[in-house]
Amino acid sequence: MTATAFCLHALGSSSEEFAALRAELSGTLDLVGIDLPGFGSSSAVTGTTVEEMAVLVERAIGTSGATEWALVGHSMGGKVASVVAGRTMSGANGLFGLRAVVLLAASPLSPEPMDEERRATMLAWAADHEIGPDEAAEFVDANTAHRLAPEPYASAVHDVQRADRGAWTAWLLRGSREDWSDTIAPSPVPALVLAGAEDGDLGPDAQRELNLPHWPQGEFDVVPGAAHLLPWEQPRGVADRIRSFWERRVDHGPTVPTVSARLIASPRVSARTRAVLAARALPDDPAAQPRALSVAQLATLRAVARVVVPQPDEHQVDLALRVDAQLADGLGDGWRVDGLPADPDAYRAALDALAPEAAVSDEHLAGVLDAVDDGSYSPVGGTTVGGAPVGGVLDAGQLRAWFKDAGVDLVKQWLAHPATMAAIDYDGFANGGDGVRKQGFQLLGAGQREAWEPDGATP
């Protein structure tokens, strides 16, 4: 099933700006445009602050029933998309299923850089009358690298003209100046940040400095022959970059079944739990570099993972990469077998010992791991001094103990994925949410009596 991408437009535009992009991406993503308050067919009555726009978008996504989706935000819509993505990943807005974010010449979470003279000019256009055709045309021309073809040009100008004066003014005076940078945490969501080569205030430098740092898993690219109105100017170039990004970074790994995704999004799940599951459901980056292990050691651990936790080829979680992150972050279970070095050192030594065996074949490695498990496999040069491997090599007993720990780590990472939980029919995380049946204790009543207990009862 094709994932849905909810598209949020720029100032003075509407969902119509994504029409050409929708046609270009057909079969890859199903683009659904949302008119922000005061633009397109949406009334400004629903509110023009960034908060109010974000709430409108969140309601539209929730109402759609989509359980695998992305956000595309252009300029003004980029700031709103970043807020919605942040609140989704924190579990706060009750949504689940976000897979990726695409930002097109996006306004940042921090105040948007804008030439004050240009701001004053645009405010004057809507000061005491509707924006006129000449003013709308001036706006479109100022934000494109080249004159648009007649049909998209007419549509872009028409969108500016029909913009609500109050919404137009609210963005220029307030929304663009709102600072959400300390409210929305850096996001683990795969992100594509695009800039028009000839854009001004929100061009390549601004995107690198103001938007890209918020997305540690982000990619950046520049679209030539375009200024600020990317979807109007270069729909094919933008679509090609989105398609490549989606196929490389997002469209792989398991997806959470619809029923389970809706359960996770329900009030029966706490925001904190929803946030944890949202992060676990994100696709692994195939090109990610290991943080605790070497590239060769990670490759060996991937081979071990294939033996220990076989997965369907088309729905694999990169368990080895997730264990590497666990090692780098020091997030083990706190237990260590007596005689083993620290977890990262044990992993490095064991994987170096197993590397020649893993290079033969997975079938061969499976036999070796059986021998490791029963203690009959002796790594070459496996000696220790004071429990530490000499020359980075574990002895047979240490290797056996490591393998048991590694098996636990790999299985734990597999079971932690919400798609696996769905496959084994586990829903124990849906145990109360943040409402009346709040998780944990609201009050620990030690030393207090229930109303029915007699005065002399011992608590």
N, C-alpha and C positions, 0 to 999 in steps of 0.2 A: 504494500500500500504506500502511495506517495505521501511524504510528509507535507504538512502545511506550513507555509511561511507567512506570518502576519506582517504586513508592510505598513509602516508609518511614514507619512509624507513630510515634506519640507514646509516652511512658512510660505503662505500664499499659494499652496498647491492642494492636491486632493489625492484620493486613491487612484484617480485616472492617470497619474504620472507613472504608474507601474504597468500600464496596459501592454506596452511593447516588451517589457521585461518578462511579463507573465507568459507571453507567447514564446519568447526565446527559451524559457526554462520549463516549458511544458514537458512532462515526463520525468523531470528531475525533482521539481518542487511545485506544489500547488499554491500559487501566490494569492493571498486574500488581503485586499486593501482595507484599511480602516480610516475613515474620515475623522480627523481630530476635531474637537469642538470649535465651531466657528468657521470651518473650512469644508469645501465640497458640499455634501448634503447634510452635514451635521450642525445642529444648532449650538450656538455659544452658551446657551442656557445651562448646559451640563457642566460648565466650568472651564476656565482657561489657564489655571495654574498648572505647573508640571505635575503636581499631586493629582489634581482632578483629571488631567489627561491620562495619567497612568492608570487611575482607577477605571476610567472608561475602557481602556485597552484591556485591562485585566478581566473586566466583566465580559467583553466581547470574546476573549479567548476561552473563558470558562463556559460561556453559553454555547460556544461552537462544538464542544465535546471533543476537541482535538486532544490526543494523548501523545503524539509525537510531532513536535513543532519547532519552528525557528522564528526569530525576529529579524526583520529588515528595517532599519531606521535611517531615514535620509534627513540630514541637517537638523531641523527642529525635532523631527521624529526620532533622530538618533539619540538625543538626550532622554526622551521618554522611553525608548527601547532599553537604554542602559539601566534606567530606574526599574522598569518592569523585570528585566533579567535579574537584577540584584535582589529584588524582593522575592522572585521565584526561587532563586538559589538559597535564600535564607529561610524559605518555607513560610514566609509571612503572609503571602497573598493567596495561599490555598491552591496554587497552580502546580502542575507537575508535567514533565515530559519535554522540557526545553532541551534541545540538542545543540543549537548553535545560534550565533548572533552575527549579522552582517551590518556594518555601519558604512553609509555612503556620505562622505563629506559631512560627518556628523558633528552636531553641537556637543561639546563635552559636558561631563557632569559638573565641572567647574564653570564659572561665568564664561560665556562665549566671547571670544575676542571679536570686536566689531568697531570699525571706524566710526567715531562719534558723529562726524559730519554726515556720513551716509545714514546713520540711525536717525538723525534729525530730519533728513530729507524724506525718508520713508514714513516717519511719523506725520509729517506735514501732509502727505498724500491722503491720509485718512482723518485729518484733524476735524474737518467740518463737513465732509461729504464722502460719498462712496468713492473708492479708488477708480479713477477714470481709465479709459482705454490707452491713452498716451502714457500715463504713469505705469500702468501694468506692463506695457510693451517695454518701457525703459527698464523696469525691474528684470524682465526676462532677458533682455539684451545684455544687461550688466552682469548677468550670472551665467552666461554661456560663452564658450570660446569662439563659436561661429554661429551664424544665424541658423536657427532650426528650419527644417522643412516646413512648408505651409501648414500642413495638418497638425503636427505636434505643436507648432508655434501658436496656432490659433487656440488650441486646447490649453496650453500653458498660460497664455494671456487671459483667457476666459476664467481660469481658476483664480488668478490674482484679483480680477475684477469682482468675483463673487465672494471674496473673503469678507467675513464679518469685520467691521471696523474695530469693534471692541476687542475681538480676538487678535487681530493684527497688532493693535496697539499694546495689548497685554503682553504679548511675546516680546516685543521690542523693549518695553519699559521694565518688565518683571521677569518673565519666563527665561529669557536668554541670560539674565543676570543671576538667576537662582544658583546657589552653590550646593550641590549634592555630593561633592567629592569626599566629605567626611562621613556621610550617611550611608553610602553604598560601598561595601567592601570590594576589593579587587576580586574579579570573578574567574573561576576555573573553566568557564564555558569556552569551547572553541570559538574563536571570533575572527572575522575577516574585516579589516579596516581598509577602506578604499578612499583615495583622494583624487580629485581632478588635477591634472598637471598644471592647469592655468587658473586654478581657484585662488582667491585672495586670502581673506582672513582664516578660512577653514581649509586651506590647502595642505600640501604634503608636510610642511614643517609643523603646522598646528596639529595634524593628526598624529604624527610621531610623538610629539611632546605632550599632548593633552589627552589623547584617547588611547593610544596603544599601550601605555604603561598600566592601564586599568585591567588589561586582558593578558595575563601571563601566558596563556595558550593562544595568543593572537598572532595573526599574520598581517602584513602590511603590503599594499601595492598601490601603484599610481596608474591612473587611466589617462593615456595621452589623448590629445584632441578634445579635452573636456575641461570645463571650469567647475561650476558649482551644481548645475542641474544634471547630474550624472544619468539618472534614468531617462531623461528626455534626450540628452546629447549622444550618449554612447550605450544604448541598451544592449547591443550585441557584445561589446567589449566587457561591460559589467557582468552580463550573463555568463560569458565564458569564464570569468574569474570566479564567480559564485559556483558554477558547475564543477570546476576543477577543485575548488576548496571543499565542496560538499562530498565529492566522490573520494578525495584523498583523506579527509579528516573526520568525516561525520558518518557517511553511509556504510558503516560496518559495525560488527559487534552485535550483541543481542539487544532487542528492544523489549520494553516491558509491555505485556499484553494489556489490552484496553481495560479489562475488568480490574486488573491489579492497579493500573495507573490511576483509574478513577477512585479506587479505594485509598490510595496514597494521598490523593488530592482532597479527600473527604474530611469532615470535622472529626472523624474517629482517630485521626493521626495528628500528633502534635507537630507544631511548626519545626521544632528542633529535629525530630525524627524525619520529617519530610525533607529538611535540608540535607541531612546525611544521605538519605536515599537518592536525592536529586544529584548529588555529587558522584555517588557510586554508579549511577546510570549513564553518566557522560561517556562518550566513546573515547577509547585510548588513542593516543597519537602514534601512528605507526613509525613516524620518524623521530620520536622522542629519544633523547640521549639518557642513558642511565645516570643516576646521581650518586649511588653508593658503590656500584659495581663497575667493572670495565665493560666495554662493548662485547668482548669475547665472553666474559663471565655471564652477561645477560643472555647471550645466545645459548649458552649451555643451560642456564636456568630455564629458558623457554623450552628446551628439549626435555628437561626433567618434568616440567609442567605438562607437556603433552602426554607423557607416560603416566604421571600420577593422576591428572584430571583430564581425561580425553573430552574434547568438546567438538560439536559440529563445526565444520570448516567455515561456514558462513555466519556463525553466531558466536565467535570466540571472544572471551575476555582475555586481555593480555595480563595473565596472572603474574608472570615474571616481572613485568614492568611495575605492577602494583606492589609486589613484594619489595622491589628495589626502592620504591618511594617509602614504604614502611621502614626499611632499614635506614634510609637517609634521614627520615624524620624521627627516628628513635621510638617508633610506635609499636614495639613488640608487646607480647602479653605479660612481660615482666618476669618470666620464668626462664632459667637457663640451666641446662644439664650440667652437673658438676664435672669439671674437667674440660669444658668447652671454652674457648676464648669468647670475646664479645661477639655479638651476632654478626656484624659486618665482616669481621675477620674470619669467623667460622665459615660464612658463606663464600668468601673469596677463596679460602684454602680448599674447601670441598669442591667448588666448581672448577678450580684449576686442576684438581685431581681427576675429575670426571670429564674434562674437556676432550681428551683423546677418545674416550668411549662414546661420547655423544656425537663425535664427528663421523662415526661408522654408520649408524642408523638408529632410529628410534627403537626398533626391535632389539637390536644389540644392547642399547642402553637399558631397556626394560630388564633384560637378563642380568646385567651388571647391578642394577638397583636391587633386584631380588637378592643378589649375593651380599650387597651392602647391608640389606635389612636383616639377613640371618647371620651377619658377622663373618662370613667366609671370604669377603673381598678385602685384600690388603693393598692399599695404595703404595706406590713405589716411594721409598724414603720416608715412610710415615713414622717419625720419631718426635717425642716431645720432651721439653724440659720444664718442670714445674707446671704442667698442664697446658703450656703454650706450644703451638706447632713450630718445629724447627724448620726454617726456610719456607714457612708458609704452608707446610704439609701436615695434614691430620693423620693420626694412626687409624687402624681399623675400627677401634671402639669409638673414637671421636667421630669418625665419618658416619658410623651407624647412628649415633646420637643426633648428629646434625640432620641426617636424612629424615628422622622421625619429626624433628622440629620443622624442617622445610616442608614436609608433607602437610603438617598442620597449617602452616602459613598459607600454602597454596590452596588447600581446601577451604580455609577460612575466607580467603579473598573471593573464591568462586561462590561460596554460600552467601557472602555479603551482598552480592549483586541482586537488585530487586527482581531482575528477570529470572534468576535462579530460585529466589523465594517463591515466585509465582509458579515455577515449574514443579516445585515440591509441595505446593499448596500451603505455604507458610504465610500466615497473616497475623502473627503475634504482635507485630508492631502497631496494629490498629486497636489500641487498648485504652482509648479514652480521649485523646486530643487535648486541646487547651480549654475546653468548656467545663461543663458540670462534672464530667468524669475525668478531671485533670489527672495526668500521670503523677505518681508519687504522693507524698503526704503534703497536705496544706497545713496541717498542725499536728505535731507529735504531742499527744496529750498525756505524757508521763506525769504521774502524781495526781491526775484528775479522775473523778468518778463519772460514770454515766448516770443519767437521771434515774434509771431503774435500780441502781445499786444502793443497798442500805448504808446508813452512816458509818457503821462499824466495819464495812467491807474493806479488805486489803486490796489496793490497786494492783 
